Amino acid sequence: MGPKFVEKEIIEESYAAIERLRERLCGAHPYYFIETYGCQMNEHDSEKLAGMLEAIGYRRTDDRTKADFILFNTCCIREHAEKRTFGNVGFIKEIKAQNPALITAVCGCMMQQKEVAKRLAARFPFVDMIFGTNELHIFPQLLEKVMDGGRIFEIKDIEGEIAEGLPIKRSEGFSTFVNIMYGCNNFCSYCIVPYVRGRERSRRAEDIIDEVRCVVREGFTEVTLLGQNVNSYNDNGMRFPELLRRVNEVEGLKRLRFMTSHPKDLSHELVMAMAECDKVCEHIHLPVQSGSNRILKLMNRRYTREHYLELVRDLRENVKGVEITTDIIVGFPTETEEDLEDTLSLVLEVGFSAAYSFAYSVREGTKAAAMDGQIPEEVKKERLARLNAVIMSSVNGANDKYIGREGEILIEGRDLRGEPMMFGKLGSLKMVYVNGDESMIGKYYKVRITGTRFNSLVGEIIE
């Protein structure tokens, strides 16, 4: 059974609500402020919400004290994200006192946890709108109810439907995201995502390709295909390697990236698609989480250390210059020194070009939260420090290999720390700093790598 799509009539009603709200503003252009926590999926959701707000007539501001509408798009992957959200929402009380007409909203993954959402609603009665991950497409209708004097608490327990055709206000620049699927079926024992994002639903391939064509017409030259696990994409039998090849054919597209890949679903067909598609960048984010087979089994990752290393060999043998980045958790319940050493040795064996490291964080409702053998916080911190030292060694080794090489970077902006320089990324996702000025932003330049800078590279333009 395929994914469910939001009915055309509901999308049409959302557009009708946008028009009614626009008329209600009578030509005024109030300000909105959005603060987003978490992953690229959340960032892209915020772009959709911004698109609807701007269609209504709102203008963006980076100053929350100036805003007429404040929205927090929340994350629940780690405990500190919840603490930070509750703290920031609390600060809005004073702004609301100064501007009683201010509309405040909280949405996203954290709000999909209904008990957390209820606690937030009780603690902060000045919040006007609370909604989950499945209500984005009816945001204009919810806002309309608030403007009529209501308070919104809208969280659906049912699996989310796929909504096509919503307005999107993409972040400025030359690189953007395109969702190819939503949700996750993997139920890793530490992860809350399947409970707040629902089960996997793949978009239609033609809708994805049409959106890529659209963003290219808007001036974006680099696209990242997004999904919790892009490797399990399936549109009536079309799997991710074929989708990647079709998107690669879009005229005007310069670079193509994707994330995230689950190792258990990474196929040789995808490796070859990466190797053979000229626009696909030589980078893959492949979260390993642990180098210990015992811990991987407890995490319900459904692959082994040996299988992961086989994937790395396949990638390195077939995708020229490929760089591999990863996520790693230390301090998982019952983790021993031997388990940690397995992780540290894997980091050095693979030679990751970057790694996002975390101390295990208990998430209520997951299997890992109920496990015996929870690791003390001070031990987690010590192990995380050891992991980070090994990661730094791996990154430095990867960076040193670039000196003398040539490549192409997309200039993204100016770095103002220390000596001002322009910065951009290679296809491998490595950041490169070069001399130049703002006129270079959004353009591609051939560079030669001459040195390293912190975790990044330094280069010179050669043409």
Secondary structure, 3 states (H helix, E strand, C coil): CCCCECCHHHHHHHHHHHHHHHHHHCCCCCEEEEEECCCHHHHHHHHHHHHHHHHHCCEECCCHHHCCEEEEEECCCCHHHHHHHHHHHHHHHHHHHHCCCCEEEEEEHHHHCHHHHHHHHHHCCCCCEEECCCCHHHHHHHHHHHHCCCCEEECCCCCCCECCCCCCCCCCCCEEEEECEECCCCCCCCCCHHHHHCCCEECCHHHHHHHHHHHHHCCCCEEEEECCCHHHCEECCEEHHHHHHHHHCCCCCCEEEEECCCHHHCCHHHHHHHHHCCCECCEEECCCECCCHHHHHHCCCCCCHHHHHHHHHHHHHHCCCCEEEEEEEECCCCCCHHHHHHHHHHHHHHCCCEEEEEECCCCCCCCHHHCCCCCCHHHHHHHHHHHHHHHHHHHHHHHHCCCCCEEEEEEEEEECCCCCEEEEECCCCCEEEECCCHHHCCCEEEEEEEEEECCEEEEEECC
